Amino acid sequence: MTTTPQTVAGTAPGLGRQLIRRKSIAQMEREARNNSGHGSLKRGFGVLQLTMISVGATLGTGILVILGDAVPIAGPAIWLSFVIAGVAALLSAVSYAEMAGMVPVAGSSYSYSYATMGEGMAWICGWCLVLEYAVSVAAVAVGAGQYVNETIAVFGIQMPDAISQPPGSGGVVNLPALIIVLLATLLLVRGAKESAVVNTVIVFAKVGILIFFCIVAFTAFNAGNFEPLMPMGAAGMSAAASKVFFSYIGFDAASTAGEEAKNPKRDLPRAILLSMLIVTTVYVLVSVAAIGARNWQWFNGVDAPLVQIINEVTHQPWIALVFAITSVLAIGSVVLTVLYGQTRILLTMSRDGLVPKVFGVVSPRTHTPVKGTWIVGVVVALTAAFVPLGALADATSIGTLFAFALVNVAVIYLRVTKPAKNRTFRVPLYPVVPVLGALACLFLMANLDGITWLVFGVWMAVGVVLYLGYGRRNSRVGTLTEEDYLLSHQDD
C-alpha cells in the first residue's frame, strides 16, 4: 500500500485501534524485497554464517565480563545457574526458530510481535530490543579495557584508569571501548559479507581459546572447590541465573539477518538452535573448569578471572598474553554482531514508519544501511566511553526476557489463528514448550532487583513518549483507512 497521511486525513484510526493493528506476514515479505524503495539488503548468508552471527553475538559476554560478578552470588553452583539460564533461553530459542521460519524478515521479535499482537506491542518489543542490543553493546565494550590492560601488562605497560575504566569506576573516558565500537561500525559499513567473514574467524578463535582454558584449568582441578555447592542457597543460584542470562543475549541475532539469508525459512531455525547448543556447552564447561581451578571466594572482585587463572596455573606470561588478546577479539565479535542486529531492527522499524527514515536507507554499493549504522555506532561508542551504565546495563536482561516472552506468545497465537500455515520448524511439545518459555522468562524477570525494574520502567516510559510523539503519527499501518487495512490482510 502507498497510502500516505495526507490521503487519509481525518480517517486515521483512534489510538486504541491503531495499537492493535497487525501487519500481515505476506505484506512484510513484500516490503522486505524492495525495502520500500530505499535499497535492498543482499542475500548471501548460509547456515554457517548465520550460526556464527548468533554465536558471535552470544559467546564471550558472560564468561569474559560477568563471571567474576556472578560466582560470588551463586558459589560453586554457578554452572547450574548457567544451565538454568540456558534452559530458559532454549525454551525461547525453539519459539524463535519457528517464528524465524515463518517471518523471514530483518525485524526479529519486533516483526513477530507486529504480525501477531499489533503495533503497540511491536513498539514495546522494538524499544526493548534497542535496550537489549545498543546498551548491551556498550556494556560489553566497557569490559574491553580490563582485557587490554591484561594484554599490555605482559610488556610492563599499564593504561591509566582515566582512559581504560568506565566512568564511575575511576575512569574519565573508556578509550578501548570507544575504539572497539568504532572499528566494528567501520567494518559493518563496508559490507555484511566482509563482517560475516571476520566474525566467523574470530568465533573459531574464541571457541578454541575457551577450550584451551578448560584444558589448562582442569590440570589444576580440585573437587573440594565444589563444596558446599550452594553456600548462598538456592536463592543465590537463581539470582545468579537471572544475572548470567545476560550472557545468552545474542542467540536471536541470526533472526535479524532474515533478509540477508540465502534460504531463511530453512537456515534460520537451524542456526538459532545450533548456536544455543554450542554456547550452552561452552559456558557450562568453562564455569566448571574455572570453579575447579579456584575456590569460589577467589572470584570476588576479580575483573578478568579467566586470564588470571591461566597466568597463575601456567606461570607463562606469553600464554596469558595470547588468551588476553583473543579475549579482546571475542569482545569485539560480540560488539560487531550485536551492533549488526541493532541496525537491522532499526531498518525494519524505519520501514514501518516508527523511527526516522534515515535508519532504513540502504546503500546501493555496499548493500548496508550506512547512515543508520554510523548513527548507531557513534551513539553506542560515546555511551560506552563516557556514560556510567550501571543499572541500565542490568536492565537489558529485563528487556530481553520480555522480548523472548512475546515470541513464545506469538507462536501460540499463530498456531491458533493460522494452524495450516506452512512451518519449516515446529516447536516440539506444543503448547507446553512456549508456555514454559514464557513462564521461565517471567520467573527470571521476577528475580531481578528493584532498581533494575525501576530503570526498566523509566526506559519504557521514555519509549511511550517517543511512540506518541513520533511513531503513531508516522506509522504506515496507522495511516491506512480501515478498508485498505483489511485489504492488506487478504493474502495472508
Stockholm file with secondary structure:
# STOCKHOLM 1.0

chainA/1-492         MTTTPQTVAGTAPGLGRQLIRRKSIAQMEREARNNSGHGSLKRGFGVLQLTMISVGATLGTGILVILGDAVPIAGPAIWLSFVIAGVAALLSAVSYAEMAGMVPVAGSSYSYSYATMGEGMAWICGWCLVLEYAVSVAAVAVGAGQYVNETIAVFGIQMPDAISQPPGSGGVVNLPALIIVLLATLLLVRGAKESAVVNTVIVFAKVGILIFFCIVAFTAFNAGNFEPLMPMGAAGMSAAASKVFFSYIGFDAASTAGEEAKNPKRDLPRAILLSMLIVTTVYVLVSVAAIGARNWQWFNGVDAPLVQIINEVTHQPWIALVFAITSVLAIGSVVLTVLYGQTRILLTMSRDGLVPKVFGVVSPRTHTPVKGTWIVGVVVALTAAFVPLGALADATSIGTLFAFALVNVAVIYLRVTKPAKNRTFRVPLYPVVPVLGALACLFLMANLDGITWLVFGVWMAVGVVLYLGYGRRNSRVGTLTEEDYLLSHQDD
#=GR chainA/1-492 SS CCCCTTTTTTCCCCHHHHHTCCCCHHHHHHHHHHGGGTCCCCCCBCHHHHHHHHHHHHTTHIIIIIHHHHHHHHGGGHHHHHHHHHHHHHHHHHHHHHHHHHCCSTTTHHHHHHHHTCHHHHHHHHHHHHIIIIIHHHHHHHTHHHHHHHHHGGGTCCCCHHHHSCBTTTBSCCHHHHHHHHHHHHHHHHCHHHHHHHHHHHHHHHHHHHHHHHHHHHTTCCGGGGSSSCTTHHHHHHHHHHHHGGGGTTGGGGGGGTTTBSSHHHHHHHHHHHHHHHHHHHHHHHHHHHHHHSCGGGGTTCSSHHHHHHHHHHCCHHHHHHHHHHHHHHHHHHHHHHHHHHHHHHHHHHHTTSSCGGGGCCCTTTCSCHHHHHHHHHHHHHHHHHCCCTHHHHHHHHHHHHHHHHHHHHHHHHHHHCTTSCCSSCCTTTTHHHHHHHHHHHHHHHTSCHHHHHHHHHHHHHHHHHIIIIIHHHCTTTTSCHHHHHHHTTTC
#=GC SS_cons         CCCCTTTTTTCCCCHHHHHTCCCCHHHHHHHHHHGGGTCCCCCCBCHHHHHHHHHHHHTTHIIIIIHHHHHHHHGGGHHHHHHHHHHHHHHHHHHHHHHHHHCCSTTTHHHHHHHHTCHHHHHHHHHHHHIIIIIHHHHHHHTHHHHHHHHHGGGTCCCCHHHHSCBTTTBSCCHHHHHHHHHHHHHHHHCHHHHHHHHHHHHHHHHHHHHHHHHHHHTTCCGGGGSSSCTTHHHHHHHHHHHHGGGGTTGGGGGGGTTTBSSHHHHHHHHHHHHHHHHHHHHHHHHHHHHHHSCGGGGTTCSSHHHHHHHHHHCCHHHHHHHHHHHHHHHHHHHHHHHHHHHHHHHHHHHTTSSCGGGGCCCTTTCSCHHHHHHHHHHHHHHHHHCCCTHHHHHHHHHHHHHHHHHHHHHHHHHHHCTTSCCSSCCTTTTHHHHHHHHHHHHHHHTSCHHHHHHHHHHHHHHHHHIIIIIHHHCTTTTSCHHHHHHHTTTC
//
